[in-house]
Amino acid sequence: MSTTVLEGLQNAEVNIENVKKIGLVILPLAQDQLHHAVTLLEKGYSINDEIEPLLEKYSRIENVPDKESP
């Protein structure tokens, strides 16, 4: 199951909170989740768009093109 942009933001929030419990080892994961979600929002994607299919297709979040308006 793929993660939506909203779920990515929610996961990042939880993982940032988990840094207090688990330690800094989880911080890079939270940073990636936040970066992916914010980058897609900046490119015009909605909170309901899925992240993983875009990463599979374009390899890196920076390679994902801006979303075209319908």
TORDRENZA-438585 format. One record per atom (N, C-alpha, C): residue number from 1; x, y, z; atom name. Coordinates in pm, 1 decimal. Example, Ala and Ser with C-alpha at 12.3 -4.5 7.8 and 13.67 -1.06 7.14 Angstrom:
<recs>
<rec><drentor>1</drentor><px>1319.0</px><py>-569.0</py><pz>780.0</pz><nukol>N</nukol></rec>
<rec><drentor>1</drentor><px>1230.0</px><py>-450.0</py><pz>780.0</pz><nukol>CA</nukol></rec>
<rec><drentor>1</drentor><px>1320.0</px><py>-330.0</py><pz>780.0</pz><nukol>C</nukol></rec>
<rec><drentor>2</drentor><px>1285.0</px><py>-225.0</py><pz>708.0</pz><nukol>N</nukol></rec>
<rec><drentor>2</drentor><px>1367.0</px><py>-106.0</py><pz>714.0</pz><nukol>CA</nukol></rec>
<rec><drentor>2</drentor><px>1290.0</px><py>3.0</py><pz>787.0</pz><nukol>C</nukol></rec>
</recs>
This chain:
<recs>
<rec><drentor>1</drentor><px>84.1</px><py>-117.9</py><pz>0.0</pz><nukol>N</nukol></rec>
<rec><drentor>1</drentor><px>0.0</px><py>0.0</py><pz>0.0</pz><nukol>CA</nukol></rec>
<rec><drentor>1</drentor><px>88.8</px><py>124.5</py><pz>0.0</pz><nukol>C</nukol></rec>
<rec><drentor>2</drentor><px>54.6</px><py>217.4</py><pz>-79.5</pz><nukol>N</nukol></rec>
<rec><drentor>2</drentor><px>133.5</px><py>338.2</py><pz>-94.8</pz><nukol>CA</nukol></rec>
<rec><drentor>2</drentor><px>90.2</px><py>445.0</py><pz>6.8</pz><nukol>C</nukol></rec>
<rec><drentor>3</drentor><px>183.1</px><py>530.0</py><pz>38.9</pz><nukol>N</nukol></rec>
<rec><drentor>3</drentor><px>159.4</px><py>637.8</py><pz>134.0</pz><nukol>CA</nukol></rec>
<rec><drentor>3</drentor><px>119.6</px><py>764.6</py><pz>60.3</pz><nukol>C</nukol></rec>
<rec><drentor>4</drentor><px>14.6</px><py>829.9</py><pz>107.5</pz><nukol>N</nukol></rec>
<rec><drentor>4</drentor><px>-23.4</px><py>958.7</py><pz>49.3</pz><nukol>CA</nukol></rec>
<rec><drentor>4</drentor><px>66.5</px><py>1067.7</py><pz>106.8</pz><nukol>C</nukol></rec>
<rec><drentor>5</drentor><px>61.4</px><py>1183.4</py><pz>46.2</pz><nukol>N</nukol></rec>
<rec><drentor>5</drentor><px>138.4</px><py>1297.1</py><pz>94.6</pz><nukol>CA</nukol></rec>
<rec><drentor>5</drentor><px>97.7</px><py>1329.7</py><pz>238.5</pz><nukol>C</nukol></rec>
<rec><drentor>6</drentor><px>-31.2</px><py>1327.9</py><pz>267.1</pz><nukol>N</nukol></rec>
<rec><drentor>6</drentor><px>-78.7</px><py>1355.5</py><pz>402.7</pz><nukol>CA</nukol></rec>
<rec><drentor>6</drentor><px>-23.8</px><py>1251.9</py><pz>500.9</pz><nukol>C</nukol></rec>
<rec><drentor>7</drentor><px>-28.5</px><py>1125.9</py><pz>464.1</pz><nukol>N</nukol></rec>
<rec><drentor>7</drentor><px>24.8</px><py>1021.4</py><pz>551.2</pz><nukol>CA</nukol></rec>
<rec><drentor>7</drentor><px>175.1</px><py>1037.1</py><pz>571.1</pz><nukol>C</nukol></rec>
<rec><drentor>8</drentor><px>245.2</px><py>1082.1</py><pz>468.0</pz><nukol>N</nukol></rec>
<rec><drentor>8</drentor><px>387.9</px><py>1108.7</py><pz>480.5</pz><nukol>CA</nukol></rec>
<rec><drentor>8</drentor><px>416.0</px><py>1217.1</py><pz>583.4</pz><nukol>C</nukol></rec>
<rec><drentor>9</drentor><px>335.1</px><py>1322.3</py><pz>581.2</pz><nukol>N</nukol></rec>
<rec><drentor>9</drentor><px>349.7</px><py>1428.8</py><pz>680.3</pz><nukol>CA</nukol></rec>
<rec><drentor>9</drentor><px>318.5</px><py>1377.6</py><pz>820.3</pz><nukol>C</nukol></rec>
<rec><drentor>10</drentor><px>213.4</px><py>1298.2</py><pz>831.8</pz><nukol>N</nukol></rec>
<rec><drentor>10</drentor><px>176.3</px><py>1241.7</py><pz>961.6</pz><nukol>CA</nukol></rec>
<rec><drentor>10</drentor><px>285.2</px><py>1147.3</py><pz>1013.6</pz><nukol>C</nukol></rec>
<rec><drentor>11</drentor><px>341.0</px><py>1065.3</py><pz>924.5</pz><nukol>N</nukol></rec>
<rec><drentor>11</drentor><px>448.6</px><py>974.0</py><pz>964.7</pz><nukol>CA</nukol></rec>
<rec><drentor>11</drentor><px>571.8</px><py>1051.7</py><pz>1010.1</pz><nukol>C</nukol></rec>
<rec><drentor>12</drentor><px>604.6</px><py>1158.2</py><pz>939.6</pz><nukol>N</nukol></rec>
<rec><drentor>12</drentor><px>719.7</px><py>1240.6</py><pz>977.7</pz><nukol>CA</nukol></rec>
<rec><drentor>12</drentor><px>697.9</px><py>1299.9</py><pz>1116.3</pz><nukol>C</nukol></rec>
<rec><drentor>13</drentor><px>577.5</px><py>1346.3</py><pz>1141.8</pz><nukol>N</nukol></rec>
<rec><drentor>13</drentor><px>546.7</px><py>1404.4</py><pz>1273.1</pz><nukol>CA</nukol></rec>
<rec><drentor>13</drentor><px>565.7</px><py>1300.9</py><pz>1384.7</pz><nukol>C</nukol></rec>
<rec><drentor>14</drentor><px>514.7</px><py>1181.2</py><pz>1362.6</pz><nukol>N</nukol></rec>
<rec><drentor>14</drentor><px>528.9</px><py>1073.8</py><pz>1461.3</pz><nukol>CA</nukol></rec>
<rec><drentor>14</drentor><px>675.7</px><py>1038.5</py><pz>1481.0</pz><nukol>C</nukol></rec>
<rec><drentor>15</drentor><px>749.8</px><py>1027.5</py><pz>1371.2</pz><nukol>N</nukol></rec>
<rec><drentor>15</drentor><px>890.1</px><py>990.1</py><pz>1381.9</pz><nukol>CA</nukol></rec>
<rec><drentor>15</drentor><px>974.6</px><py>1098.8</py><pz>1447.3</pz><nukol>C</nukol></rec>
<rec><drentor>16</drentor><px>941.3</px><py>1223.5</py><pz>1426.9</pz><nukol>N</nukol></rec>
<rec><drentor>16</drentor><px>1011.9</px><py>1331.5</py><pz>1496.3</pz><nukol>CA</nukol></rec>
<rec><drentor>16</drentor><px>986.2</px><py>1320.1</py><pz>1646.2</pz><nukol>C</nukol></rec>
<rec><drentor>17</drentor><px>864.8</px><py>1289.1</py><pz>1682.6</pz><nukol>N</nukol></rec>
<rec><drentor>17</drentor><px>832.0</px><py>1267.0</py><pz>1824.3</pz><nukol>CA</nukol></rec>
<rec><drentor>17</drentor><px>905.9</px><py>1144.8</py><pz>1877.8</pz><nukol>C</nukol></rec>
<rec><drentor>18</drentor><px>921.6</px><py>1042.2</py><pz>1794.4</pz><nukol>N</nukol></rec>
<rec><drentor>18</drentor><px>990.5</px><py>920.1</py><pz>1836.4</pz><nukol>CA</nukol></rec>
<rec><drentor>18</drentor><px>1140.1</px><py>940.0</py><pz>1857.4</pz><nukol>C</nukol></rec>
<rec><drentor>19</drentor><px>1195.2</px><py>1048.5</py><pz>1806.5</pz><nukol>N</nukol></rec>
<rec><drentor>19</drentor><px>1337.1</px><py>1077.3</py><pz>1830.1</pz><nukol>CA</nukol></rec>
<rec><drentor>19</drentor><px>1363.3</px><py>1084.0</py><pz>1981.0</pz><nukol>C</nukol></rec>
<rec><drentor>20</drentor><px>1267.6</px><py>1136.8</py><pz>2056.0</pz><nukol>N</nukol></rec>
<rec><drentor>20</drentor><px>1281.7</px><py>1146.6</py><pz>2201.5</pz><nukol>CA</nukol></rec>
<rec><drentor>20</drentor><px>1293.8</px><py>1008.4</py><pz>2265.4</pz><nukol>C</nukol></rec>
<rec><drentor>21</drentor><px>1224.4</px><py>908.3</py><pz>2207.7</pz><nukol>N</nukol></rec>
<rec><drentor>21</drentor><px>1221.6</px><py>774.0</py><pz>2265.2</pz><nukol>CA</nukol></rec>
<rec><drentor>21</drentor><px>1329.9</px><py>683.6</py><pz>2208.0</pz><nukol>C</nukol></rec>
<rec><drentor>22</drentor><px>1348.3</px><py>691.0</py><pz>2076.3</pz><nukol>N</nukol></rec>
<rec><drentor>22</drentor><px>1437.5</px><py>598.5</py><pz>2006.2</pz><nukol>CA</nukol></rec>
<rec><drentor>22</drentor><px>1577.3</px><py>656.3</py><pz>1990.1</pz><nukol>C</nukol></rec>
<rec><drentor>23</drentor><px>1584.6</px><py>786.1</py><pz>1971.9</pz><nukol>N</nukol></rec>
<rec><drentor>23</drentor><px>1713.3</px><py>850.4</py><pz>1950.8</pz><nukol>CA</nukol></rec>
<rec><drentor>23</drentor><px>1725.4</px><py>907.1</py><pz>1810.3</pz><nukol>C</nukol></rec>
<rec><drentor>24</drentor><px>1837.7</px><py>969.1</py><pz>1785.6</pz><nukol>N</nukol></rec>
<rec><drentor>24</drentor><px>1860.2</px><py>1038.6</py><pz>1658.6</pz><nukol>CA</nukol></rec>
<rec><drentor>24</drentor><px>1867.2</px><py>946.7</py><pz>1538.2</pz><nukol>C</nukol></rec>
<rec><drentor>25</drentor><px>1877.4</px><py>817.4</py><pz>1560.7</pz><nukol>N</nukol></rec>
<rec><drentor>25</drentor><px>1887.3</px><py>723.0</py><pz>1449.0</pz><nukol>CA</nukol></rec>
<rec><drentor>25</drentor><px>1765.9</px><py>731.2</py><pz>1356.6</pz><nukol>C</nukol></rec>
<rec><drentor>26</drentor><px>1651.5</px><py>771.0</py><pz>1409.2</pz><nukol>N</nukol></rec>
<rec><drentor>26</drentor><px>1528.8</px><py>777.5</py><pz>1329.1</pz><nukol>CA</nukol></rec>
<rec><drentor>26</drentor><px>1510.9</px><py>913.5</py><pz>1260.9</pz><nukol>C</nukol></rec>
<rec><drentor>27</drentor><px>1591.0</px><py>1010.5</py><pz>1296.1</pz><nukol>N</nukol></rec>
<rec><drentor>27</drentor><px>1576.5</px><py>1145.1</py><pz>1239.2</pz><nukol>CA</nukol></rec>
<rec><drentor>27</drentor><px>1590.8</px><py>1149.6</py><pz>1087.5</pz><nukol>C</nukol></rec>
<rec><drentor>28</drentor><px>1686.6</px><py>1078.9</py><pz>1025.9</pz><nukol>N</nukol></rec>
<rec><drentor>28</drentor><px>1695.3</px><py>1083.3</py><pz>878.6</pz><nukol>CA</nukol></rec>
<rec><drentor>28</drentor><px>1567.6</px><py>1033.2</py><pz>809.9</pz><nukol>C</nukol></rec>
<rec><drentor>29</drentor><px>1502.5</px><py>933.5</py><pz>866.6</pz><nukol>N</nukol></rec>
<rec><drentor>29</drentor><px>1376.6</px><py>883.5</py><pz>810.5</pz><nukol>CA</nukol></rec>
<rec><drentor>29</drentor><px>1270.7</px><py>992.7</py><pz>815.2</pz><nukol>C</nukol></rec>
<rec><drentor>30</drentor><px>1257.8</px><py>1057.8</py><pz>929.0</pz><nukol>N</nukol></rec>
<rec><drentor>30</drentor><px>1159.3</px><py>1165.3</py><pz>942.9</pz><nukol>CA</nukol></rec>
<rec><drentor>30</drentor><px>1190.1</px><py>1280.1</py><pz>847.3</pz><nukol>C</nukol></rec>
<rec><drentor>31</drentor><px>1317.1</px><py>1312.6</py><pz>831.4</pz><nukol>N</nukol></rec>
<rec><drentor>31</drentor><px>1356.4</px><py>1420.1</py><pz>739.9</pz><nukol>CA</nukol></rec>
<rec><drentor>31</drentor><px>1320.1</px><py>1384.7</py><pz>596.0</pz><nukol>C</nukol></rec>
<rec><drentor>32</drentor><px>1343.4</px><py>1260.4</py><pz>555.8</pz><nukol>N</nukol></rec>
<rec><drentor>32</drentor><px>1306.8</px><py>1216.9</py><pz>420.1</pz><nukol>CA</nukol></rec>
<rec><drentor>32</drentor><px>1156.6</px><py>1222.0</py><pz>399.2</pz><nukol>C</nukol></rec>
<rec><drentor>33</drentor><px>1081.6</px><py>1174.7</py><pz>497.1</pz><nukol>N</nukol></rec>
<rec><drentor>33</drentor><px>935.3</px><py>1176.5</py><pz>485.2</pz><nukol>CA</nukol></rec>
<rec><drentor>33</drentor><px>885.2</px><py>1319.7</py><pz>469.5</pz><nukol>C</nukol></rec>
<rec><drentor>34</drentor><px>936.0</px><py>1407.3</py><pz>551.0</pz><nukol>N</nukol></rec>
<rec><drentor>34</drentor><px>895.6</px><py>1548.3</py><pz>544.6</pz><nukol>CA</nukol></rec>
<rec><drentor>34</drentor><px>936.9</px><py>1611.4</py><pz>412.4</pz><nukol>C</nukol></rec>
<rec><drentor>35</drentor><px>1058.9</px><py>1584.6</py><pz>369.6</pz><nukol>N</nukol></rec>
<rec><drentor>35</drentor><px>1108.8</px><py>1639.9</py><pz>243.2</pz><nukol>CA</nukol></rec>
<rec><drentor>35</drentor><px>1024.8</px><py>1593.6</py><pz>124.4</pz><nukol>C</nukol></rec>
<rec><drentor>36</drentor><px>993.1</px><py>1465.4</py><pz>120.0</pz><nukol>N</nukol></rec>
<rec><drentor>36</drentor><px>912.0</px><py>1412.6</py><pz>9.1</pz><nukol>CA</nukol></rec>
<rec><drentor>36</drentor><px>775.5</px><py>1479.8</py><pz>4.7</pz><nukol>C</nukol></rec>
<rec><drentor>37</drentor><px>710.9</px><py>1488.7</py><pz>119.6</pz><nukol>N</nukol></rec>
<rec><drentor>37</drentor><px>575.9</px><py>1546.2</py><pz>124.3</pz><nukol>CA</nukol></rec>
<rec><drentor>37</drentor><px>577.7</px><py>1694.0</py><pz>86.5</pz><nukol>C</nukol></rec>
<rec><drentor>38</drentor><px>668.4</px><py>1769.3</py><pz>143.8</pz><nukol>N</nukol></rec>
<rec><drentor>38</drentor><px>673.6</px><py>1913.0</py><pz>116.6</pz><nukol>CA</nukol></rec>
<rec><drentor>38</drentor><px>709.3</px><py>1939.4</py><pz>-29.5</pz><nukol>C</nukol></rec>
<rec><drentor>39</drentor><px>804.2</px><py>1864.3</py><pz>-82.4</pz><nukol>N</nukol></rec>
<rec><drentor>39</drentor><px>844.6</px><py>1882.9</py><pz>-222.3</pz><nukol>CA</nukol></rec>
<rec><drentor>39</drentor><px>728.1</px><py>1857.1</py><pz>-316.0</pz><nukol>C</nukol></rec>
<rec><drentor>40</drentor><px>652.6</px><py>1750.8</py><pz>-291.0</pz><nukol>N</nukol></rec>
<rec><drentor>40</drentor><px>538.1</px><py>1721.5</py><pz>-378.1</pz><nukol>CA</nukol></rec>
<rec><drentor>40</drentor><px>430.6</px><py>1828.6</py><pz>-366.8</pz><nukol>C</nukol></rec>
<rec><drentor>41</drentor><px>406.8</px><py>1878.6</py><pz>-247.3</pz><nukol>N</nukol></rec>
<rec><drentor>41</drentor><px>309.5</px><py>1987.3</py><pz>-231.9</pz><nukol>CA</nukol></rec>
<rec><drentor>41</drentor><px>355.0</px><py>2111.2</py><pz>-308.8</pz><nukol>C</nukol></rec>
<rec><drentor>42</drentor><px>483.2</px><py>2141.0</py><pz>-302.9</pz><nukol>N</nukol></rec>
<rec><drentor>42</drentor><px>537.0</px><py>2255.9</py><pz>-376.3</pz><nukol>CA</nukol></rec>
<rec><drentor>42</drentor><px>525.6</px><py>2237.3</py><pz>-527.0</pz><nukol>C</nukol></rec>
<rec><drentor>43</drentor><px>525.4</px><py>2112.8</py><pz>-572.5</pz><nukol>N</nukol></rec>
<rec><drentor>43</drentor><px>514.7</px><py>2083.2</py><pz>-715.5</pz><nukol>CA</nukol></rec>
<rec><drentor>43</drentor><px>369.3</px><py>2072.4</py><pz>-761.6</pz><nukol>C</nukol></rec>
<rec><drentor>44</drentor><px>276.4</px><py>2100.1</py><pz>-672.0</pz><nukol>N</nukol></rec>
<rec><drentor>44</drentor><px>136.0</px><py>2103.9</py><pz>-710.2</pz><nukol>CA</nukol></rec>
<rec><drentor>44</drentor><px>57.3</px><py>1976.7</py><pz>-683.4</pz><nukol>C</nukol></rec>
<rec><drentor>45</drentor><px>117.9</px><py>1880.0</py><pz>-617.8</pz><nukol>N</nukol></rec>
<rec><drentor>45</drentor><px>46.8</px><py>1756.4</py><pz>-585.9</pz><nukol>CA</nukol></rec>
<rec><drentor>45</drentor><px>-41.1</px><py>1780.5</py><pz>-463.8</pz><nukol>C</nukol></rec>
<rec><drentor>46</drentor><px>-144.0</px><py>1700.3</py><pz>-449.1</pz><nukol>N</nukol></rec>
<rec><drentor>46</drentor><px>-236.7</px><py>1717.9</py><pz>-337.6</pz><nukol>CA</nukol></rec>
<rec><drentor>46</drentor><px>-199.4</px><py>1625.0</py><pz>-222.5</pz><nukol>C</nukol></rec>
<rec><drentor>47</drentor><px>-263.1</px><py>1646.0</py><pz>-110.4</pz><nukol>N</nukol></rec>
<rec><drentor>47</drentor><px>-237.3</px><py>1561.7</py><pz>6.0</pz><nukol>CA</nukol></rec>
<rec><drentor>47</drentor><px>-283.9</px><py>1418.0</py><pz>-16.8</pz><nukol>C</nukol></rec>
<rec><drentor>48</drentor><px>-364.6</px><py>1396.1</py><pz>-118.9</pz><nukol>N</nukol></rec>
<rec><drentor>48</drentor><px>-415.3</px><py>1261.6</py><pz>-148.4</pz><nukol>CA</nukol></rec>
<rec><drentor>48</drentor><px>-332.8</px><py>1186.4</py><pz>-251.8</pz><nukol>C</nukol></rec>
<rec><drentor>49</drentor><px>-235.6</px><py>1252.4</py><pz>-314.1</pz><nukol>N</nukol></rec>
<rec><drentor>49</drentor><px>-149.1</px><py>1184.5</py><pz>-411.0</pz><nukol>CA</nukol></rec>
<rec><drentor>49</drentor><px>-55.5</px><py>1089.0</py><pz>-337.8</pz><nukol>C</nukol></rec>
<rec><drentor>50</drentor><px>-23.8</px><py>978.8</py><pz>-403.7</pz><nukol>N</nukol></rec>
<rec><drentor>50</drentor><px>62.2</px><py>877.7</py><pz>-343.6</pz><nukol>CA</nukol></rec>
<rec><drentor>50</drentor><px>208.8</px><py>903.1</py><pz>-377.4</pz><nukol>C</nukol></rec>
<rec><drentor>51</drentor><px>295.0</px><py>881.2</py><pz>-279.2</pz><nukol>N</nukol></rec>
<rec><drentor>51</drentor><px>437.2</px><py>911.3</py><pz>-293.0</pz><nukol>CA</nukol></rec>
<rec><drentor>51</drentor><px>512.6</px><py>800.2</py><pz>-365.0</pz><nukol>C</nukol></rec>
<rec><drentor>52</drentor><px>494.9</px><py>675.4</py><pz>-323.0</pz><nukol>N</nukol></rec>
<rec><drentor>52</drentor><px>576.4</px><py>565.0</py><pz>-373.9</pz><nukol>CA</nukol></rec>
<rec><drentor>52</drentor><px>571.9</px><py>546.2</py><pz>-525.2</pz><nukol>C</nukol></rec>
<rec><drentor>53</drentor><px>454.6</px><py>553.3</py><pz>-589.0</pz><nukol>N</nukol></rec>
<rec><drentor>53</drentor><px>454.4</px><py>538.2</py><pz>-735.8</pz><nukol>CA</nukol></rec>
<rec><drentor>53</drentor><px>539.1</px><py>644.8</py><pz>-805.8</pz><nukol>C</nukol></rec>
<rec><drentor>54</drentor><px>540.4</px><py>765.1</py><pz>-751.7</pz><nukol>N</nukol></rec>
<rec><drentor>54</drentor><px>621.2</px><py>871.3</py><pz>-810.8</pz><nukol>CA</nukol></rec>
<rec><drentor>54</drentor><px>769.8</px><py>844.3</py><pz>-790.9</pz><nukol>C</nukol></rec>
<rec><drentor>55</drentor><px>806.5</px><py>794.1</py><pz>-672.4</pz><nukol>N</nukol></rec>
<rec><drentor>55</drentor><px>946.7</px><py>759.1</py><pz>-647.9</pz><nukol>CA</nukol></rec>
<rec><drentor>55</drentor><px>991.3</px><py>643.1</py><pz>-735.7</pz><nukol>C</nukol></rec>
<rec><drentor>56</drentor><px>903.1</px><py>546.6</py><pz>-755.2</pz><nukol>N</nukol></rec>
<rec><drentor>56</drentor><px>937.0</px><py>433.3</py><pz>-842.0</pz><nukol>CA</nukol></rec>
<rec><drentor>56</drentor><px>958.6</px><py>478.5</py><pz>-985.7</pz><nukol>C</nukol></rec>
<rec><drentor>57</drentor><px>875.4</px><py>569.5</py><pz>-1031.7</pz><nukol>N</nukol></rec>
<rec><drentor>57</drentor><px>882.2</px><py>615.0</py><pz>-1170.1</pz><nukol>CA</nukol></rec>
<rec><drentor>57</drentor><px>1000.8</px><py>709.4</py><pz>-1194.8</pz><nukol>C</nukol></rec>
<rec><drentor>58</drentor><px>1027.9</px><py>798.5</py><pz>-1099.1</pz><nukol>N</nukol></rec>
<rec><drentor>58</drentor><px>1128.0</px><py>903.3</py><pz>-1121.4</pz><nukol>CA</nukol></rec>
<rec><drentor>58</drentor><px>1255.7</px><py>886.7</py><pz>-1038.2</pz><nukol>C</nukol></rec>
<rec><drentor>59</drentor><px>1264.3</px><py>782.7</py><pz>-958.1</pz><nukol>N</nukol></rec>
<rec><drentor>59</drentor><px>1382.1</px><py>749.3</py><pz>-876.1</pz><nukol>CA</nukol></rec>
<rec><drentor>59</drentor><px>1406.6</px><py>843.2</py><pz>-757.9</pz><nukol>C</nukol></rec>
<rec><drentor>60</drentor><px>1397.5</px><py>971.7</py><pz>-781.0</pz><nukol>N</nukol></rec>
<rec><drentor>60</drentor><px>1419.4</px><py>1070.4</py><pz>-675.0</pz><nukol>CA</nukol></rec>
<rec><drentor>60</drentor><px>1305.5</px><py>1170.7</py><pz>-676.3</pz><nukol>C</nukol></rec>
<rec><drentor>61</drentor><px>1271.6</px><py>1219.2</py><pz>-559.7</pz><nukol>N</nukol></rec>
<rec><drentor>61</drentor><px>1160.4</px><py>1313.3</py><pz>-548.6</pz><nukol>CA</nukol></rec>
<rec><drentor>61</drentor><px>1189.1</px><py>1441.1</py><pz>-627.3</pz><nukol>C</nukol></rec>
<rec><drentor>62</drentor><px>1316.4</px><py>1478.5</py><pz>-637.5</pz><nukol>N</nukol></rec>
<rec><drentor>62</drentor><px>1352.2</px><py>1599.0</py><pz>-711.5</pz><nukol>CA</nukol></rec>
<rec><drentor>62</drentor><px>1329.1</px><py>1583.1</py><pz>-861.5</pz><nukol>C</nukol></rec>
<rec><drentor>63</drentor><px>1323.8</px><py>1459.5</py><pz>-909.6</pz><nukol>N</nukol></rec>
<rec><drentor>63</drentor><px>1300.9</px><py>1433.6</py><pz>-1052.0</pz><nukol>CA</nukol></rec>
<rec><drentor>63</drentor><px>1153.2</px><py>1434.5</py><pz>-1090.4</pz><nukol>C</nukol></rec>
<rec><drentor>64</drentor><px>1066.1</px><py>1432.9</py><pz>-992.8</pz><nukol>N</nukol></rec>
<rec><drentor>64</drentor><px>922.2</px><py>1432.4</py><pz>-1021.1</pz><nukol>CA</nukol></rec>
<rec><drentor>64</drentor><px>884.8</px><py>1567.2</py><pz>-1081.6</pz><nukol>C</nukol></rec>
<rec><drentor>65</drentor><px>817.5</px><py>1567.0</py><pz>-1194.7</pz><nukol>N</nukol></rec>
<rec><drentor>65</drentor><px>779.5</px><py>1695.1</py><pz>-1256.6</pz><nukol>CA</nukol></rec>
<rec><drentor>65</drentor><px>665.0</px><py>1761.5</py><pz>-1180.6</pz><nukol>C</nukol></rec>
<rec><drentor>66</drentor><px>648.2</px><py>1889.5</py><pz>-1204.4</pz><nukol>N</nukol></rec>
<rec><drentor>66</drentor><px>533.2</px><py>1959.2</py><pz>-1148.4</pz><nukol>CA</nukol></rec>
<rec><drentor>66</drentor><px>406.6</px><py>1892.8</py><pz>-1197.8</pz><nukol>C</nukol></rec>
<rec><drentor>67</drentor><px>304.2</px><py>1891.1</py><pz>-1113.1</pz><nukol>N</nukol></rec>
<rec><drentor>67</drentor><px>177.5</px><py>1830.4</py><pz>-1152.2</pz><nukol>CA</nukol></rec>
<rec><drentor>67</drentor><px>103.8</px><py>1927.0</py><pz>-1244.0</pz><nukol>C</nukol></rec>
<rec><drentor>68</drentor><px>55.3</px><py>1872.7</py><pz>-1352.6</pz><nukol>N</nukol></rec>
<rec><drentor>68</drentor><px>-19.7</px><py>1953.8</py><pz>-1446.9</pz><nukol>CA</nukol></rec>
<rec><drentor>68</drentor><px>-161.8</px><py>1974.9</py><pz>-1395.8</pz><nukol>C</nukol></rec>
<rec><drentor>69</drentor><px>-214.5</px><py>2091.9</py><pz>-1416.9</pz><nukol>N</nukol></rec>
<rec><drentor>69</drentor><px>-352.9</px><py>2120.0</py><pz>-1379.4</pz><nukol>CA</nukol></rec>
<rec><drentor>69</drentor><px>-446.6</px><py>2046.8</py><pz>-1471.1</pz><nukol>C</nukol></rec>
<rec><drentor>70</drentor><px>-557.4</px><py>1994.3</py><pz>-1417.4</pz><nukol>N</nukol></rec>
<rec><drentor>70</drentor><px>-652.6</px><py>1921.4</py><pz>-1504.1</pz><nukol>CA</nukol></rec>
<rec><drentor>70</drentor><px>-724.0</px><py>2010.8</py><pz>-1600.7</pz><nukol>C</nukol></rec>
</recs>
